[in-house]
Amino acid sequence: MSSGNESDEISVNVVSENENNEQTSESESSDTIQENFSELLDAEKQKTSECEEKLKHILADFQNLTRKTQSDIENGVNAKVDEFFLDFLKIYDDFVRARDVFSENKINTEGLDSILKNMDSLLKKYDVTSIDALGEIFDPNLHEAISVITDADLDENTITKEIRKGYISQKRIIRPTLVEISKKG
């Protein structure tokens, strides 16, 4: 019937009930562990996402603070520079008036002219320019009207006289021009 090594026997693996329960238990335990890891991973991903959002907000706040601090510093420096030039312009005006008085009285003004030339160089060096107003239309951002004349020949709010020069530095008004303006009669 059968030759030497071949057998008619069928091998059967007998699994006891305890072993079957252990395999099922191990499978369930593995599923539970995987679910726990998945939940922990999801929780950590959520924490990481929250931390990233907080970090983005903190970085944005820091950048805003940096910009504001820089702006405050620039504004503070500009205010001090403007204050200095405002005081300087008062002295400059005094020199111009002195030169004009000496010129009217036919007194030599070469020394004053030289000083004014140096002062003009200083103003130019720091980009401080005068506001040309005569004949222009009144602009409250650049001019300060201190008198009004009636003239039917001129347009309304035309500047007829410049009483004191105004100056601009870095697109900021250091001092407005004092002017006289016209009104239609």
C-alpha positions as CSV (number, residue, x, y, z in Angstrom):
1,M,0.0,0.0,0.0
2,S,2.4,2.6,0.8
3,S,6.0,2.8,0.1
4,G,8.6,3.4,2.8
5,N,8.5,7.0,3.8
6,E,5.1,8.0,2.7
7,S,2.5,7.6,5.3
8,D,-1.2,7.7,5.2
9,E,-1.3,9.7,8.3
10,I,-2.6,13.3,8.3
11,S,-0.9,15.5,10.8
12,V,-3.4,17.3,13.0
13,N,-2.6,20.2,15.2
14,V,-4.6,20.0,18.3
15,V,-5.1,23.3,19.9
16,S,-6.4,23.2,23.4
17,E,-9.0,25.7,24.5
18,N,-6.4,27.5,26.6
19,E,-4.0,28.0,23.7
20,N,-6.8,29.2,21.5
21,N,-7.9,31.8,24.1
22,E,-4.2,32.9,24.5
23,Q,-3.9,33.5,20.7
24,T,-7.2,35.4,20.7
25,S,-6.1,37.3,23.8
26,E,-2.7,38.1,22.2
27,S,-4.5,39.3,19.0
28,E,-6.9,41.5,21.0
29,S,-4.1,42.8,23.1
30,S,-2.1,43.7,20.0
31,D,-5.2,45.5,18.6
32,T,-5.6,47.4,21.9
33,I,-1.9,48.4,22.0
34,Q,-2.1,49.6,18.4
35,E,-5.2,51.6,19.2
36,N,-3.5,53.1,22.3
37,F,-0.5,54.0,20.2
38,S,-2.7,55.5,17.6
39,E,-4.5,57.6,20.2
40,L,-1.2,58.7,21.7
41,L,0.1,59.6,18.3
42,D,-3.0,61.6,17.5
43,A,-2.7,63.4,20.9
44,E,0.9,64.2,20.3
45,K,0.2,65.4,16.8
46,Q,-2.5,67.7,18.3
47,K,-0.1,69.0,20.9
48,T,2.6,69.6,18.2
49,S,0.1,71.5,16.1
50,E,-1.0,73.6,19.1
51,C,2.7,74.4,19.9
52,E,3.4,75.3,16.2
53,E,0.4,77.7,16.3
54,K,1.6,79.3,19.6
55,L,5.1,79.6,18.1
56,K,3.7,81.3,15.0
57,H,1.8,83.8,17.1
58,I,4.8,84.4,19.4
59,L,7.0,85.0,16.3
60,A,4.4,87.4,14.8
61,D,4.2,89.2,18.1
62,F,8.0,89.5,18.3
63,Q,8.2,90.8,14.7
64,N,5.4,93.4,15.5
65,L,7.3,94.4,18.7
66,T,10.5,94.7,16.7
67,R,8.8,96.9,14.1
68,K,7.1,99.1,16.7
69,T,10.4,99.4,18.7
70,Q,12.3,100.4,15.6
71,S,9.5,102.9,14.7
72,D,9.5,104.4,18.2
73,I,13.3,104.8,18.1
74,E,13.2,106.4,14.7
75,N,10.4,108.7,15.8
76,G,12.3,109.7,18.9
77,V,15.4,110.4,17.0
78,N,13.5,112.4,14.4
79,A,11.7,114.4,17.1
80,K,15.1,115.4,18.6
81,V,16.6,116.2,15.2
82,D,13.6,118.3,14.3
83,E,13.8,120.1,17.7
84,F,17.4,120.9,17.1
85,F,16.7,122.2,13.6
86,L,13.8,124.3,14.9
87,D,16.2,126.0,17.4
88,F,18.9,126.3,14.7
89,L,16.4,127.9,12.3
90,K,15.6,130.6,14.9
91,I,19.3,131.5,14.9
92,Y,19.4,131.3,11.1
93,D,16.4,133.7,10.9
94,D,18.2,136.1,13.2
95,F,21.3,136.1,11.0
96,V,19.2,136.7,7.9
97,R,17.4,139.7,9.6
98,A,20.8,141.1,10.7
99,R,22.2,140.8,7.1
100,D,19.0,142.5,5.7
101,V,19.3,145.4,8.2
102,F,23.0,145.8,7.5
103,S,22.4,145.7,3.7
104,E,19.6,148.4,4.0
105,N,22.1,150.6,5.9
106,K,24.8,149.9,3.3
107,I,27.0,148.2,5.8
108,N,29.4,145.4,4.6
109,T,27.7,142.0,5.1
110,E,30.5,139.7,3.8
111,G,31.0,138.1,7.2
112,L,27.3,137.4,7.6
113,D,27.0,136.2,4.1
114,S,29.8,133.7,4.7
115,I,28.1,132.5,7.9
116,L,24.8,132.1,6.2
117,K,26.5,130.2,3.3
118,N,27.8,127.7,5.9
119,M,24.4,127.4,7.5
120,D,22.8,126.8,4.1
121,S,25.4,124.0,3.5
122,L,24.5,122.5,6.8
123,L,20.8,122.6,6.0
124,K,21.4,121.0,2.6
125,K,23.7,118.3,4.1
126,Y,20.8,117.2,6.3
127,D,18.2,117.5,3.6
128,V,16.4,120.4,5.3
129,T,14.7,122.4,2.5
130,S,12.6,125.6,2.6
131,I,9.0,125.6,1.6
132,D,8.3,128.0,-1.3
133,A,5.0,129.6,-0.6
134,L,4.7,132.9,-2.4
135,G,2.0,132.8,-5.1
136,E,1.0,129.2,-4.2
137,I,-2.5,128.2,-2.9
138,F,-2.7,127.9,0.9
139,D,-2.1,124.4,2.2
140,P,-2.8,124.0,5.9
141,N,-0.2,121.1,6.0
142,L,2.6,123.4,4.9
143,H,1.4,126.9,5.7
144,E,0.0,128.9,8.7
145,A,-2.1,131.9,7.7
146,I,-1.7,134.8,10.1
147,S,-3.3,137.5,8.1
148,V,-5.9,137.9,5.3
149,I,-6.1,140.6,2.6
150,T,-9.0,141.3,0.2
151,D,-8.0,141.2,-3.4
152,A,-10.5,140.7,-6.2
153,D,-7.7,140.1,-8.8
154,L,-6.3,137.0,-7.0
155,D,-7.7,133.5,-6.5
156,E,-9.1,132.6,-3.2
157,N,-6.5,131.5,-0.6
158,T,-3.5,132.6,-2.7
159,I,-0.4,133.3,-0.6
160,T,0.4,137.0,-1.1
161,K,3.2,137.4,1.4
162,E,5.7,135.1,3.2
163,I,6.2,136.3,6.7
164,R,8.5,133.6,7.9
165,K,10.1,130.7,5.9
166,G,8.9,127.2,6.6
167,Y,11.1,124.1,6.4
168,I,10.8,120.4,5.6
169,S,13.1,117.6,6.6
170,Q,12.7,114.0,5.4
171,K,9.1,114.7,4.3
172,R,8.3,116.0,7.8
173,I,7.3,119.6,8.4
174,I,9.8,121.1,10.8
175,R,8.2,124.5,10.7
176,P,5.2,125.7,8.6
177,T,5.6,128.9,6.6
178,L,3.8,131.9,8.1
179,V,1.8,133.5,5.3
180,E,-0.7,136.2,4.4
181,I,-3.5,134.9,2.1
182,S,-6.0,136.6,-0.2
183,K,-9.8,136.5,-0.1
184,K,-12.1,137.6,-2.9
185,G,-13.7,140.9,-2.1
